[in-house]
Amino acid sequence: MSEQRVFKAVVGKEAGWWNIWVPELDHVTSTRKSRKIALYTRSLIAAVLGVEESSFRVERELVSAEEFERRYTEAVRAVNAQEKL
């Protein structure tokens, strides 16, 4: 049996919203309720990849709103720089 793929989700709260970013897929989702973070994360990954939600694992990293913004902005800049090449 093969090992499940593992995705990292970076989670930060700002203005009443939990923002969830999966860097490997470069997709973001959000929820107002912390209890829905796992559900929304799994749904996002499954939808982007077209796979079953049970086919992978998720590791979450909780960061401050500032750290979330810093990391996400840095990633967007890197993608934009690559597109200009």
C-alpha positions as CSV (number, residue, x, y, z in Angstrom):
1,M,0.0,0.0,0.0
2,S,1.4,3.4,-0.9
3,E,1.8,6.2,1.5
4,Q,-0.7,9.0,1.5
5,R,0.4,12.4,0.1
6,V,0.7,15.1,2.8
7,F,-0.3,18.7,2.2
8,K,0.5,21.6,4.5
9,A,-2.2,24.1,5.2
10,V,-1.2,27.5,6.6
11,V,-4.0,29.0,8.7
12,G,-4.3,32.5,9.9
13,K,-7.2,34.5,11.4
14,E,-8.0,38.1,10.3
15,A,-11.1,40.2,10.8
16,G,-13.2,37.3,12.0
17,W,-12.2,35.0,9.1
18,W,-9.9,31.9,9.2
19,N,-7.8,32.0,6.0
20,I,-6.5,28.7,4.8
21,W,-3.7,28.5,2.2
22,V,-2.3,25.4,0.7
23,P,1.0,26.5,-0.7
24,E,1.7,23.4,-2.7
25,L,-1.5,24.0,-4.7
26,D,-1.4,27.8,-4.5
27,H,-5.1,27.9,-3.5
28,V,-6.8,29.7,-0.7
29,T,-10.2,29.3,1.1
30,S,-11.7,30.8,4.2
31,T,-14.3,30.2,6.9
32,R,-15.7,32.1,9.8
33,K,-15.9,29.0,12.0
34,S,-12.7,27.4,13.3
35,R,-14.4,24.0,13.5
36,K,-14.8,24.1,9.7
37,I,-11.1,24.6,8.9
38,A,-10.4,20.9,8.4
39,L,-13.5,20.4,6.3
40,Y,-12.8,23.4,4.1
41,T,-9.1,22.4,3.7
42,R,-9.9,18.9,2.7
43,S,-12.7,20.0,0.3
44,L,-10.3,22.5,-1.4
45,I,-7.6,20.0,-1.9
46,A,-9.9,17.3,-3.2
47,A,-11.6,19.7,-5.6
48,V,-8.4,21.1,-7.0
49,L,-6.9,17.6,-7.5
50,G,-10.1,15.8,-8.4
51,V,-9.4,13.1,-5.8
52,E,-11.3,11.7,-2.8
53,E,-10.9,13.5,0.5
54,S,-9.6,10.3,2.2
55,S,-6.7,10.0,-0.3
56,F,-4.4,12.4,1.4
57,R,-3.4,13.9,4.8
58,V,-3.3,17.5,5.9
59,E,-0.9,19.1,8.4
60,R,-2.0,22.5,9.6
61,E,0.2,25.3,10.7
62,L,-1.4,28.1,12.6
63,V,0.3,31.5,12.1
64,S,-0.5,35.1,13.0
65,A,-2.5,37.2,10.5
66,E,0.7,39.2,9.7
67,E,2.7,36.0,9.1
68,F,0.0,34.6,6.8
69,E,-0.1,37.8,4.8
70,R,3.7,37.9,4.6
71,R,4.0,34.3,3.3
72,Y,1.2,34.6,0.9
73,T,2.4,37.9,-0.5
74,E,5.9,36.5,-0.9
75,A,4.5,33.5,-2.8
76,V,2.4,35.7,-5.1
77,R,5.5,37.8,-5.9
78,A,7.5,34.7,-6.7
79,V,4.8,33.4,-9.1
80,N,4.6,36.8,-10.8
81,A,8.4,36.9,-11.2
82,Q,8.3,33.4,-12.8
83,E,5.6,34.5,-15.2
84,K,7.7,37.4,-16.4
85,L,10.6,35.1,-17.4
